[in-house]
Amino acid sequence: MLFAHAALNLAPGLSANARRVAGALLEHYNQDTGRCDPGIKRLQNLLEIGRTSVVSAIKELCRDDGGFFKKLSHGGQHNTNFYVPRWDRFRTTVTDFKARMNGAAKEQNTDQLCRKSDTGCAGKPATNPP
């Protein structure tokens, strides 16, 4: 589940409260049963943020167009929400970051080789620093 926490840190555009609420949801996720159903009040108390902030963060995390969780309703007396992690979205976030990181590393290595070469790259003179 460590990759999911990494994904939250790497995900572009998530608010700070959404990252915190998502982290708390992941900590409530039971890998044996698949249950993840902390109440709003519990999240408020644990994270020391207001109800509106928790509800806004949950809406942000449960968007249909790329949210990290799917929200379902248990029904019952208290109409408890159940959160299903979208593991594929966590994985995609980490995979995309690693691809960008590897691309940047390859580009940086090419630039370093060009600077070290006498002829530079693509026929351009080398730009060796003094």
C-alpha positions as CSV (number, residue, x, y, z in Angstrom):
1,M,0.0,0.0,0.0
2,L,3.1,2.2,0.1
3,F,2.7,3.0,-3.6
4,A,-0.8,4.5,-2.8
5,H,0.8,6.9,-0.3
6,A,3.5,7.8,-2.9
7,A,0.8,8.4,-5.5
8,L,-1.0,10.9,-3.2
9,N,2.2,12.8,-2.8
10,L,2.9,12.8,-6.5
11,A,-0.7,13.5,-7.8
12,P,-1.0,16.9,-9.4
13,G,-3.8,19.1,-8.4
14,L,-4.9,17.5,-5.1
15,S,-5.5,19.9,-2.3
16,A,-3.7,19.4,1.0
17,N,-6.9,18.3,2.8
18,A,-7.6,15.8,0.0
19,R,-4.2,14.3,0.5
20,R,-4.7,14.1,4.2
21,V,-8.2,12.6,4.0
22,A,-7.0,10.1,1.4
23,G,-4.1,9.1,3.7
24,A,-6.6,8.5,6.5
25,L,-8.9,6.5,4.2
26,L,-6.0,4.3,3.2
27,E,-5.1,3.7,6.9
28,H,-8.7,2.7,7.5
29,Y,-8.7,0.2,4.6
30,N,-8.8,-3.4,5.8
31,Q,-6.9,-5.6,3.3
32,D,-8.5,-8.7,4.6
33,T,-12.2,-7.6,4.4
34,G,-11.9,-4.7,1.9
35,R,-13.8,-2.5,4.3
36,C,-13.0,1.2,4.4
37,D,-15.8,3.1,6.1
38,P,-14.7,5.7,8.6
39,G,-17.3,8.3,9.4
40,I,-17.0,12.0,8.6
41,K,-16.8,12.8,12.4
42,R,-14.0,10.3,12.9
43,L,-12.0,11.8,10.0
44,Q,-12.7,15.3,11.4
45,N,-11.3,14.3,14.8
46,L,-8.3,12.4,13.5
47,L,-7.2,15.1,11.0
48,E,-8.3,18.1,13.2
49,I,-10.2,19.8,10.3
50,G,-13.8,20.9,9.9
51,R,-16.7,18.9,8.5
52,T,-16.9,21.1,5.4
53,S,-13.2,20.4,4.7
54,V,-13.6,16.7,5.0
55,V,-16.7,16.6,2.8
56,S,-15.0,18.8,0.1
57,A,-11.9,16.5,0.2
58,I,-14.1,13.4,-0.2
59,K,-15.8,15.0,-3.2
60,E,-12.4,15.8,-4.7
61,L,-11.2,12.2,-4.1
62,C,-14.3,10.5,-5.4
63,R,-14.6,12.3,-8.7
64,D,-15.7,10.1,-11.6
65,D,-13.1,11.6,-13.9
66,G,-10.0,10.5,-12.0
67,G,-10.7,10.3,-8.3
68,F,-8.7,7.9,-6.2
69,F,-11.8,6.4,-4.4
70,K,-15.3,5.4,-5.3
71,K,-17.9,6.2,-2.7
72,L,-20.7,3.8,-2.1
73,S,-23.5,4.0,0.5
74,H,-24.2,1.2,3.0
75,G,-27.7,2.4,3.7
76,G,-28.9,1.4,7.1
77,Q,-29.7,3.7,10.1
78,H,-26.8,6.1,9.7
79,N,-26.4,5.8,5.9
80,T,-22.6,5.1,6.3
81,N,-20.4,5.7,3.3
82,F,-18.0,3.0,2.1
83,Y,-14.8,4.0,0.2
84,V,-13.3,1.7,-2.4
85,P,-9.7,2.6,-3.4
86,R,-9.2,2.7,-7.2
87,W,-5.9,1.0,-7.1
88,D,-5.5,1.4,-10.9
89,R,-5.5,5.2,-10.5
90,F,-2.9,5.0,-7.7
91,R,-0.7,2.8,-9.9
92,T,-1.1,5.0,-13.0
93,T,-0.1,8.1,-11.0
94,V,3.1,6.4,-9.8
95,T,3.8,4.9,-13.3
96,D,3.4,8.2,-15.0
97,F,5.7,9.9,-12.6
98,K,8.4,7.2,-13.0
99,A,8.1,7.5,-16.8
100,R,8.6,11.3,-16.6
101,M,11.5,10.8,-14.2
102,N,13.2,8.3,-16.5
103,G,12.6,10.5,-19.5
104,A,14.2,13.4,-17.6
105,A,17.1,11.3,-16.5
106,K,17.8,10.1,-20.1
107,E,17.6,13.7,-21.3
108,Q,19.9,14.9,-18.6
109,N,22.4,12.0,-19.4
110,T,22.3,13.0,-23.1
111,D,23.0,16.6,-22.2
112,Q,25.9,15.6,-20.0
113,L,27.4,13.5,-22.7
114,C,27.0,16.3,-25.2
115,R,28.8,18.8,-22.9
116,K,31.7,16.3,-22.4
117,S,32.1,15.6,-26.1
118,D,34.6,17.6,-28.2
119,T,32.1,17.9,-31.0
120,G,28.9,18.3,-29.0
121,C,25.7,16.6,-30.2
122,A,24.1,16.8,-33.6
123,G,27.2,18.7,-35.0
124,K,26.9,21.5,-32.6
125,P,30.0,22.6,-30.8
126,A,30.4,21.3,-27.2
127,T,29.4,23.7,-24.5
128,N,31.8,22.6,-21.8
129,P,31.6,24.8,-18.7
130,P,34.9,26.5,-17.7
